Structures are given as structure tokens and as C-alpha cells.
């Protein structure tokens, strides 16, 4: 997953106009929890470059599948809750990033359980 974090951060930095290698605090914290994996991933990622289109079409969906599988199979007491929280966060981020004209109507009784009612 360290490779995934670094590649995703590289693409996000380019989209946001941040300098290459500038990591968000959450990504940096995750990488610091596995320093050996991070060192190997930095070397590995430095040898390859993908275009934004390649990342969007191939890497991003693969990263998402790996993350969901890892959470589902993790030796933790609450994998379902973690998957639910991840889905809720992703829906919220996508809704915030989508142009207003193409946004879905999101209705929720509570903020932790968004429910999509209609899609434009």
C-alpha cells in the first residue's frame, strides 16, 4: 500500500499544484507507520511514471480494490464499520468535488450514513 499512497499523492499533488513529493499529513502518518515499506516504495515509484489518464483508468481502481480487500481481511474487530466509514468519506469527497450541475441529491438521517436518492 505504500506504493499506492506515494503514487496517489504524486497525482494529487500535480492536480492541486503542490510540489512533487509534498505529502498530506494523513499520507505521511500512514507511511511513517511502515518505514521499511516506505523506503522500498519510494525507490520503486521513482523508477516509473504514469500519466494522469493511466492513473485514473488503471492504478486508481486497482488501489481502491486493494484497500477494500485489505480492510475486509484485516485482523481488526470492526472491518464492516471501517468499510462503511470509507464509503461514506468517499461519497462525501466525490460529492464535494463534483460540479453542482452533476451532483446527486444526497439525503441522510445522520452524517455517517449518506444515502443517494437521485442521480442527475
BELMOVEN-V743827 format. One record per residue. N is the residue number from 1. PSI is psi as a letter, one per 20 degrees, with the letter a starting at -180 (* if undefined). NEAR is the number of other C-alpha atoms within 10 Angstrom. D_FIRST is the distance of its C-alpha to the first C-alpha in whole Angstrom. Layout:
n psi near d_first
N PSI NEAR D_FIRST
N PSI NEAR D_FIRST
This chain:
n psi near d_first
1 h 16 0
2 h 21 4
3 g 19 5
4 g 18 5
5 g 18 6
6 g 22 9
7 g 24 10
8 g 19 10
9 h 20 12
10 g 21 14
11 g 18 15
12 g 17 16
13 g 17 18
14 g 15 20
15 h 10 21
16 i 8 22
17 k 9 24
18 q 14 22
19 q 10 22
20 p 12 19
21 i 13 17
22 o 14 18
23 q 19 15
24 q 11 16
25 h 9 16
26 h 10 14
27 g 14 11
28 g 15 13
29 g 11 13
30 g 14 10
31 h 21 9
32 h 14 12
33 i 10 12
34 m 12 10
35 h 12 12
36 g 11 12
37 h 14 9
38 g 20 9
39 g 14 12
40 g 12 11
41 g 19 9
42 g 15 12
43 g 11 14
44 g 11 12
45 h 16 12
46 i 10 15
47 i 7 17
48 q 8 16
49 p 11 17
50 q 14 17
51 r 9 20
52 h 14 19
53 g 9 20
54 g 11 18
55 g 17 15
56 g 14 17
57 h 11 18
58 g 11 15
59 g 17 12
60 g 15 12
61 h 12 13
62 g 13 11
63 g 18 8
64 g 12 10
65 g 11 11
66 g 14 8
67 g 16 8
68 g 16 11
69 g 12 12
70 g 13 9
71 g 17 12
72 h 16 15
73 i 10 14
74 q 11 13
75 m 9 16
76 r 10 17
77 h 8 21
78 l 11 20
79 h 16 17
80 g 12 20
81 g 12 20
82 g 15 17
83 g 16 16
84 g 13 20
85 g 14 19
86 g 15 16
87 g 16 18
88 g 17 21
89 g 16 19
90 g 12 18
91 g 17 21
92 g 15 23
93 g 11 21
94 g 13 22
95 g 16 25
96 h 11 25
97 h 10 24
98 q 11 27
99 q 9 30
100 h 9 33
101 h 7 35
102 j 10 32
103 q 15 30
104 q 15 31
105 o 13 33
106 p 14 31
107 p 13 33
108 p 12 32
109 h 8 34
110 q 8 31
111 h 11 28
112 i 13 26
113 m 15 27
114 q 16 27
115 p 15 29
116 p 12 30
117 g 10 33
118 q 10 34
119 p 9 32
120 * 7 34
